[in-house]
Amino acid sequence: MLEKIQSPADLKKLSQDQLEEVVVEARQALLEKTSHHGGHNGPNFGVVEMTVALHYVFDSPRDKFIFDVSHQSYVHKMLTGRAQAFLDPDHYDDVSGYTNPRESEHDLFTIGHTSTSLALASGVAKARDLKGQKSNVVAIIGDGSLSGGQAYEGLNQIATTGTNTIVIVNDNDQSIAVNPKGGIYTALRTLRETNGQAQDNLFKALGFDYYYLDKGNDLASLIALFQEVKDSDHPVLLHIHTQKGHGVTFMEENREAFHAGGPFNPETGQYLRGNSGPNYNSITGDFLLKKMKEDPTVIAVNAGTPMFLFSQEQRQEAGQQFVNVGIAEQEAATMSTGLAKNGAKPVWYVASTFMQRTYDQWWHDIALNNQSVTVLVHSASVNAMNDESHLGFFDIPFLSHIPNIVYLAPTNKEEHLAMLDWAIEQKDHPVAIRVPVGPLEETGQPDQTDYSILNKNQVTQEGSQVAIFGLGNFYGLAQEVAKTLEDQHGIKATLVNPKFITGLDKGLLDSLSAKHQLVVTLEDGLLEGGYGQTIASYLGNTDIKVQNYGIDKHFHDRYDRQELMAKNGLSVDTIVKNILQTLAN
């Protein structure tokens, strides 16, 4: 059936029994692809029936579908001419894991972050009204995404505009992790338990025409509901109770583990590539639990992705000293500021790509108030997530130009834990730590650096002619370049581990002119506005030449990491060649 569906128009020709067969085939195709290829599992298995019903009733692309986060859009892609990307392993990588307008007219936006669908829908609907058009605007948002502040702004604006916008709240009682207690989750739970009849109804209070459907994985019920509200002339909210991972027992039973991941055994659910040893996330979690036991004011804060720091058992062990604010990074940032102001020691753990949502909170709340918030920035690397909506290597220009912030770049376990310990205990600055990406590096020797002496770089090898600054993740690359220069060309370079991203060791830089003709900077991040260009600016009026290496400013999408590195000159051979040419000239 899926092979015959080239567009939603083909779906509309099918009988109820044939539609049910499409559901079965779509779920099987999901299982085959995600078990071999990986991806977002639970979110897609939970909305198979909903997606089939949406495309059967509504008329995409005239009717506009906006998926919040859009990581639940796999079946939507199957039904809009892209089924081959889920049926043929040779074409698995033909499509993104998120909606993408370059793929199809049925995808309105590239969306990879949460809580944006309602604000986007409010704009799409308003433009429709201005042009005098008639169509449905349908925003699909999960209960987890409703924890983000922009969702409330969107709800408010949709209700204020007062025309056709259909909001679907896909309520599976599960965000990425288990939903926190209280707040919007209590409101949704009460509505579920009363079959939508509770008097305390947030959505009705805002002015929405509210419908509740408990059988959110029943195709016939979904079709009937969508047919009832199609072409409404006012805002409608459909509260639909679904099951995350529906139809696959191990996904239903372990919803957090199967939010995303893979490959896995499709029969048992066992992941095929597990982590067999300590890594930077695990040692960070262990260290923080130890600090919490020693000091009741130490508290870890996270926005919806706690599994990157603590297991479910560790979260229980941390108790009140761990807070999951939901998928609301802005709340995590500003809550941490309040915690620090009132004498607690907050440690906010955040993925670099999600931290980008908090520029205002960094600038106005954390830095302007100069509060001693500790922020652990993970997945900040070209070797982390590689979808264009989830890039993590934009963080250095983001943070390094805001006053008062200290941003640190450890190169190994000992540096990382020493920096973290200092950051938690000091009271003078907001401190961010760029958690290393890659295999756990250990020296076996404790790091004795006094990090209160800001911007003091570590010279790990004294040399001449060329000084190589290897920042954080790229310190190992700097070591390889230095070794190649010495072994193959007889040039002993000065090797520097900067450690500090947000300031320059001006004394060291001033001293280089005596014995060096060239400074080389290597950073695992955006080249433009990055650490290396700050050094280049400082040395601009000297005779020392500077070569900066990093990643070019572009939304790279599903890139091959080695190819992107090579494209940007980030290979030992290229860097050595350029160094030799510059020294020769």
Secondary structure, 3 states (H helix, E strand, C coil): CHHHCCCHHHHCCCCHHHHHHHHHHHHHHHHHHHHHHCEECHHHHCCHHHHHHHHHHCCCCCCEEEECCCCCCHHHHHHHHHCHHHHCHHHHHHCCCCCCCCCCCCCCCCCCCCCCHHHHHHHHHHHHHHCCCCCCEEEEEECCHHHCHHHHHHHHHHHHHCCCEEEEEEECCCCCCCCCCCHHHHHHHHHHHCCCCCCCCHHHHHCCEEEEECCCCCHHHHHHHHHHHCCCCCEEEEEEECCCCCCCHHHHHCCCCCCEECCECCCCCCECCCCCCCCHHHHHHHHHHHHHHHCCCEEEEECCCHHHCCCHHHHHHHHHHEEECCCCHHHHHHHHHHHHHCCCEEEEEEEHHHHHHHHHHHHHHHHCCCCCCEEEEECCCCCCCCCCCCCCCCHHHHHHCCCCCEEECCCCHHHHHHHHHHHHHCCCCCEEEECCCCCCCCCCCCCCCCCCCCCCCEEEECCCEEEEEECHHHHHHHHHHHHHHHHHHCCCCEEEECCECCCCCHHHHHHHHHCEEEEEEEEEEECCCCHHHHHHHHCCCCCCEEEEEEECCCCCCCCCHHHHHHHCCCCHHHHHHHHHHHHHC
